Amino acid sequence: MSKLLNIRFPASAATEYNPGQQNQIITAIQQIILQLNSTYTPQATENNQSELDWFSGAMGMANRGVLEDFGDFSYGAFLDFTDQTQTTTNTAKAITWGTTAYSKHISIGSPTSRIVFAKAGKYYIHFTAQLNSQSANAKTFWFWPRINGSDITGSTMRITLHDNNEAKTVARAAIFEVDKGDYLEAMWAADSLNTSLEAYAAESFCPGTPSVTLMIQGIEHG
C-alpha cells in the first residue's frame, strides 16, 4: 500500500457546514476511498510476494547479489566421490575433498583435507559420511573436527557396524567460530581395516553417492 496523498478537509465550522463545504467533505472522502481501493494489497499477496522476493534474491532495498558484492556472504559445498580407507587401525586420518560444488570465501586448501576460511566469523557446518563394512565382525568408526590441527573438545561421533556389506550414513551439524586464514579438517578413525568411507556409482534410477559431504554457511562475520 502506498502513502496517501495529503487530502485536505474544509475548516471546521462554528455551527454547521454550508452546502459548499459539505460537497468538499464528500469529495475528499471519495478521493481517500479511491486511493485505498487502488493501492491496497491483500495480506496474503504481500506474504506470497515476500516468499518470491527471497527466492528471487530481493530483500528490501538490496538483493543477495548486492550483499555478496559487499562481501557479506560466505558459503561452501564440498564433496568427495572416491572411497577413503584406513591403513592403520585406531589412527586419526584426515578426510580429503575432491569436489567443490559452490564456494565463496571458503576453499579447499593444500593438502586437500583442509577447508580454509578467508573471513573470520561464525559458521554453520553440516557433515555427512557414507560408512561401509566389509566383514561380518563388529567395527567402530570415530569422526571429529580439527581447527588448525587441534582437536575440538567433546566433538566426536562414534558408530559401530556389524554386518558384511552394511552401509550407514552418519551426519552432524555444529557452529564453529574461526579467524581469517584458519582451516578445518574432518578426522576419522576405525578399529578395523575392513571399513571404508564408500562412494557408490550411479544407478539407472538415481545419481551417484559421494563418500563424504561438507556444507558450510557463514552466519556472522567478525
C-alpha positions in Angstrom: 0.0 0.0 0.0 1.5 3.4 -1.0 1.3 6.6 1.1 -1.9 8.5 0.8 -1.8 12.0 -0.7 -2.4 15.0 1.6 -6.1 15.4 1.1 -7.5 18.5 3.0 -10.9 18.8 4.5 -12.6 22.2 4.8 -12.0 24.1 8.0 -14.3 23.3 11.0 -17.5 25.3 11.0 -18.6 27.2 14.1 -22.1 25.9 13.9 -22.8 23.8 10.8 -21.3 23.4 7.3 -22.9 25.1 4.4 -23.8 23.1 1.2 -20.5 24.0 -0.5 -18.4 22.8 2.5 -20.4 19.6 2.7 -19.7 18.9 -1.0 -16.0 19.4 -0.3 -16.1 16.9 2.5 -17.9 14.3 0.3 -15.3 14.9 -2.5 -12.4 14.5 -0.1 -13.8 11.2 1.3 -14.3 9.9 -2.2 -10.7 10.6 -3.0 -9.5 8.8 0.1 -11.7 5.7 -0.8 -10.4 5.8 -4.4 -6.7 5.8 -3.2 -7.3 3.0 -0.7 -9.0 0.8 -3.4 -6.3 1.4 -6.0 -3.3 0.9 -3.7 -4.4 -1.8 -1.3 -2.5 -5.1 -1.4 -4.2 -8.1 0.4 -2.1 -9.6 3.2 -1.9 -13.0 1.5 -0.5 -11.4 -1.6 2.1 -9.5 0.5 3.1 -12.8 2.2 3.4 -14.5 -1.2 5.5 -11.7 -2.6 7.9 -11.9 0.4 8.5 -15.5 -0.4 9.0 -14.8 -4.0 11.4 -12.0 -3.1 13.5 -14.4 -1.0 13.8 -17.0 -3.8 14.5 -14.4 -6.5 17.1 -12.7 -4.3 15.3 -9.5 -3.5 15.5 -8.4 0.2 14.1 -4.9 0.8 16.3 -2.2 -0.7 19.1 -4.8 -1.6 19.3 -8.3 -3.0 21.5 -11.2 -2.3 23.7 -10.5 -5.3 24.4 -7.0 -3.9 25.1 -8.3 -0.4 27.5 -10.8 -1.9 29.3 -7.9 -3.7 29.7 -6.3 -0.3 31.4 -9.5 0.8 28.7 -10.3 3.4 28.1 -13.9 2.3 30.4 -16.9 2.8 29.5 -20.4 1.9 30.9 -23.7 0.6 29.7 -27.1 -0.5 32.4 -29.7 -0.7 32.2 -33.5 -1.6 34.4 -36.4 -2.5 33.5 -39.2 -4.9 36.2 -41.6 -4.1 36.4 -44.4 -1.5 38.5 -43.4 1.6 40.2 -46.1 3.6 42.5 -46.6 6.6 45.9 -48.2 6.5 46.3 -48.5 10.3 43.7 -49.2 13.0 42.8 -46.7 15.7 44.7 -44.0 14.0 43.5 -40.5 13.1 43.3 -39.7 9.4 42.1 -36.6 7.7 39.2 -36.9 5.2 40.1 -35.4 1.8 37.9 -33.3 -0.5 37.9 -33.7 -4.3 35.0 -31.6 -5.5 33.8 -28.0 -4.8 30.2 -27.6 -5.7 29.9 -24.0 -4.5 32.2 -21.6 -2.6 32.7 -18.0 -1.7 35.4 -17.0 0.8 35.8 -20.7 1.7 38.0 -23.1 -0.3 39.9 -26.5 -0.3 43.5 -25.9 0.7 46.7 -27.8 0.5 46.7 -30.6 1.4 43.1 -31.2 0.2 42.0 -32.3 3.7 42.0 -28.6 4.7 39.0 -26.3 4.3 40.3 -22.7 4.5 38.3 -19.7 5.6 39.1 -16.3 4.1 36.9 -14.4 6.5 36.7 -14.6 10.3 33.3 -15.3 11.9 30.8 -17.9 13.0 29.8 -20.7 10.5 27.1 -23.3 10.4 28.7 -26.6 9.2 27.0 -29.8 8.3 29.0 -33.0 7.7 28.0 -36.5 6.4 29.9 -39.7 5.7 28.8 -42.9 4.0 30.1 -45.8 6.0 30.7 -49.3 4.7 31.5 -52.6 6.4 33.5 -55.3 4.5 33.2 -58.1 7.0 30.7 -59.7 9.5 32.5 -58.7 12.7 31.7 -55.6 14.7 33.7 -52.5 13.7 33.7 -49.0 15.2 34.2 -45.6 13.4 35.0 -42.3 15.0 34.7 -38.8 13.5 35.6 -35.4 14.9 36.8 -31.9 13.7 40.1 -30.2 14.0 40.8 -26.4 13.7 44.4 -25.6 12.7 45.4 -29.1 13.7 43.9 -29.1 17.1 41.0 -31.4 18.1 37.7 -29.8 19.2 36.9 -31.0 22.7 33.8 -33.1 23.1 33.1 -33.3 19.4 33.5 -37.0 18.5 30.8 -39.1 16.8 31.0 -42.9 17.3 29.2 -45.6 15.4 29.5 -49.4 15.1 28.6 -51.6 12.1 28.2 -55.3 12.5 27.3 -57.0 9.2 29.2 -57.6 6.0 28.5 -55.0 3.3 26.4 -53.0 5.8 26.2 -49.3 4.9 25.1 -46.4 7.1 25.3 -42.6 6.8 26.4 -40.5 9.8 25.7 -36.8 10.0 26.3 -33.9 12.4 25.8 -30.2 12.3 27.6 -27.6 14.5 28.6 -24.0 14.7 32.3 -23.1 14.6 34.0 -19.7 15.2 37.2 -19.2 13.2 39.7 -16.5 12.4 40.7 -15.4 8.9 43.1 -18.0 7.5 42.0 -20.8 9.8 41.5 -24.2 8.4 39.1 -27.0 9.3 39.7 -30.7 8.9 37.3 -33.6 9.4 39.1 -36.5 11.0 38.2 -40.2 11.2 39.5 -43.5 12.6 38.3 -47.1 12.7 39.3 -50.2 14.8 39.2 -52.4 11.6 40.7 -52.2 8.2 37.6 -53.8 6.8 36.0 -50.4 6.6 35.7 -47.5 4.2 34.0 -44.2 3.5 32.3 -45.5 0.4 31.3 -43.7 -2.8 28.7 -45.5 -4.9 28.3 -45.3 -8.7 25.1 -44.0 -10.3 22.3 -46.5 -10.8 19.9 -46.4 -13.8 17.3 -44.8 -11.5 19.5 -42.4 -9.3 22.7 -40.4 -9.4 26.0 -41.4 -7.7 26.6 -41.2 -3.9 29.6 -39.2 -2.5 31.6 -40.8 0.3 31.6 -37.5 2.3 29.9 -34.1 2.1 30.6 -30.8 3.9 28.1 -27.9 3.7 29.2 -24.5 5.2 27.2 -21.3 5.6 28.5 -18.1 7.2 26.1 -16.8 9.8 28.1 -13.9 11.4 31.3 -12.3 10.2 33.8 -10.6 12.5 
